[in-house]
Amino acid sequence: MSDPSHVSLGLIGGAVAVLCCLVPLLLVSSGGVVLAALASYLGYVWIALPILVAGLAAYLLLRRAKLRNNRAERSH
């Protein structure tokens, strides 16, 4: 235990272990910071976005219903 190479090897291993555990946490937290900055920058776009998505969903549902009606009329 008094060999300095073992102590330095343990310290290097500990530093690598800390980095391996810390990097994913830093990536997730930096992603959260970027998302918060983006949300504050866009402001009122976040209000219009759900309305646009709901409108797109309604359009696609109506389109699919019309296609089904056309297929049903052709088969009879």
Residue pairs with C-beta under 8 A, 6 or more apart in sequence:
39 46
